[in-house]
Amino acid sequence: MKKLMIFIAGLAFGYPSCNMCHNGRVAPKIDSMNAAELKQKLLEMKKSNNINPKMAFIKNYSDKEIEKMIKNFKERK
């Protein structure tokens, strides 16, 4: 249930707010990355012990959920 709630929160708040930092001057731009690059970076973050606390939520996602998140993000552009 906890994982489902985190996933729903990510759908509700994650995608619109990604652009707040990632297409501003704070974090790397993600609009210029293709889906494969995004997946690679998110999977690397998921496995890392040295992760920005703002991105720590990614550890709660499965690989399939990460793929779905990327697909939904790219479709919203």
For each residue, the residues with C-beta under 8 A, 3 or more apart:
1: 4 5
2: 5 6 60
3: 6 7 60
4: 1 7 8
5: 1 2 8 9
6: 2 3 9 10 57 60 61
7: 3 4 10 11 60 61 65
8: 4 5 11 12
9: 5 6 12 13 14
10: 6 7 13 14 15 57 61 69
11: 7 8 14 15 69 72
12: 8 9
13: 9 10 16 17
14: 9 10 11 17 18 57 69
15: 10 11 18 69 72 73 76
16: 13 19 20
17: 13 14 20 21
18: 14 15 21 22 30 73
19: 16 22 23 24 30 31
20: 16 17 23 24
21: 17 18 24 26 27 54
22: 18 19 26 27 28 29 30 31
23: 19 20 29 30 31
24: 19 20 21 27
25:
26: 21 22
27: 21 22 24
28: 22 33
29: 22 23 32 33
30: 18 19 22 23 33 38 73
31: 19 22 23 77
32: 29
33: 28 29 30 37 38 41
34: 37 38
35: 38 39 70 71 74
36: 39 40
37: 33 34 40 41
38: 30 33 34 35 41 42 70 73
39: 35 36 42 43 66 67 70
40: 36 37 43 44
41: 33 37 38 44 45
42: 38 39 45 46 58 66 69 70
43: 39 40 46 47 63 66
44: 40 41 47 48
45: 41 42 48 51 55 58
46: 42 43 58 59 61 66
47: 43 44
48: 44 45 51
49:
50:
51: 45 48 55 56 58 59
52: 55 56
53: 56
54: 21
55: 45 51 52 58
56: 51 52 53 59
57: 6 10 14 60 61
58: 42 45 46 51 55 61 66
59: 46 51 56
60: 2 3 6 7 57
61: 6 7 10 46 57 58 65 66 69
62: 65 66
63: 43 66 67
64: 67 68
65: 7 61 62 68 69
66: 39 42 43 46 58 61 62 63 69 70
67: 39 63 64 70 71
68: 64 65 71 72
69: 10 11 14 15 42 61 65 66 72 73
70: 35 38 39 42 66 67 73 74
71: 35 67 68 74 75
72: 11 15 68 69 75 76
73: 15 18 30 38 69 70 76 77
74: 35 70 71 77
75: 71 72
76: 15 72 73
77: 31 73 74
